[in-house]
């Protein structure tokens, strides 16, 4: 019997798509909006304007009445966070839930295959689902969403006590920030 966990010092060096990613460009987003009737592209748009990891959509709570998402995966800061639903994607979410009964009903690998095919069909270079998260972050920067609110909506932790302990934002404060993001129609 070994009384020491030798695996605790083990580190596997593998590429991490969390560190690197190519967001969709503004012209890509305009093309996506032109094809919003496609259920796969509909989901890509929802991901680009909400910022959750793809796996979070499996268990995400969607409050249509108060127009927000609640959930998240991976870290303590990202779990159970609230992100307002941007008014541009609200109709897509309503349609999706009415049609499918929930926001995301596929296996992630099946969605990836569908995503690659749909993007290829409309002439957009290959992107991964995680690039949608990068896109949300880029849009927050572009439209000057407050940095602390960007971090909150992405589920990033705060290293400083002021924000970590004393940072309190109401959903309407976050809604004002997320609505700064313009939609390409």
N, C-alpha and C positions, 0 to 999 in steps of 0.2 A: 504494500500500500504506500503510495506516494502522498506525503502530506503537503506538498508544494505544487501550485498550479504553474507548470513550466510554460504553458501557452500564453500566459499574461504578458510575456515579453516579446512574443512573436508579432511581427508586422509583415503584412503582405503588401508589396508595392504593386498596385494596380492603377491604371488610369482612372481618374475620377471625373465623370462628366459634370460634377458639381463645380469644379474649378474652371473648366473651359466650356465654352458654348457659344454658339453663334445665334444671336437673336434674329427673329424675322425683321426684315427691313420694312420701312413705311410702304414701299411699293409692293412688297409681298403681302402686307396686311390689306392693302386695297384690293389685290387680286383675291385674297381669301374672302373678303366681304362680298365680292361679286359672286362667290360660290357658296354663300352661307346656307343655302337650301340643302346642300350635301351634309348628311348627318356627321360624317367624319370631320369635315371642315368646320361645321358648327361647333364641335367639341374642341377643335384646335383654337378657334376664336375665344371660346369660354376660358380655356386655359391661359391664353395670351393676355386676357384682361382681368384675371383673378389671381394668378401667381402661385397656385398650389402645385405641389408635386403630383405627378400622374396617379400615384398610388393613393393619394389622399381622396381622390374623387370617388373611390369605392365606398368610403364610409362617411363622406362629408354630409353634414346636415345642411339642408337648404331651406331657409325660411323665406318663402315667397311673399308672405304678407308684409314682413318687416324688411325684406330685401337684403338678406345677408347670408353668407356661408359661415359655418362653424365647423372646425375640425383641424386636421393637419396630422402629419406623421413625422417621424424621425427624432426630433429633439423636444425637450421640455418647453422651450420657447415657441415651438411651432404647433404643438398639440393644442387642440381646443381653442385656437385663436378665432377671432371674428373678423371677417373681411366683407365689407359692403359689396353688394352686387352692382356693378357699373350699369347704368341705365341702358347703355348700348347693347349689352349682352342679356339683359333681363328677358326680352322676348324670345331669345334663343333657348334660354333655360326653361321658360314656361312651356315652349313647344316641345322641348326634349322630354320633360317630365310627363307632359300629357301623352306624348307618343310612346315613350319607353317605360314609364312608371318610375323612373329614377334618372339621375343625371348621367351616370356612367354604368353601363351594363355589359361590358366586354372584358375579356381577359386582356391584360396589358399587352402581351405579345401579339395578340390578334389586332388590337388597336394600332400598334406600331406598324404592322404590315399594311393595314388599311390606310394609315396616315402616309406612309411612303408612296403607296400607289396613288392616292388622291392628290398629293403634292406633285407627283410626276405628271399626272393627267392635266394639271393646270399650269405646268411649266415653272414650278418653283423648285429650286435645288433642294436636295435632301436635308431635312431637319429632323431632330429627335423630339419626343414629347418634352424633354427637359429644356429645349430651346424656347419653349413657350414661357417658361419661368424666367428665363433670361430676357425675353421680350417684355414681360410685365415690368421687370426691373428697369429696363431701358426706357420704357414709356414713362415710368415714374420719374426718372431722371430728366427726360426730355421736357415733360410738362411741369417740372418743378414741384413735385409732390414733396412735402417736408421729409427730410431724410429719416427722422425718427419714425414717422408714419410708414414710410416705405419699408423700413426694417420690421415694424410691427406686422404689416400685412404679409411680408415674406416669411415671417416667423423666425427672424433672426434674433439672437439674444443680445442684450446690451451689456457691455463690459463695465459701464460706470453705474454707480449707485443711484445717481439722480434719476436716470431713465429706468433702470432695472427695478428699483423699489418705489420711486415716487412718480414715475411716468404714468399718468392716468388719462386715457383718451376715451371719449364717448363715441359711440358708433356714428353719430352725426358729424363729429369732427373728422373721422376717417372717410365718411361719405363725401364731404366737401373736398377732401384731398383726392380721392380716386376719380371724382367727376371732373377734375382738371384734365384728365387724359381725354384727348380728342379721338373720335372714331372716324375712320376713313370710309365714306360711303360712296 
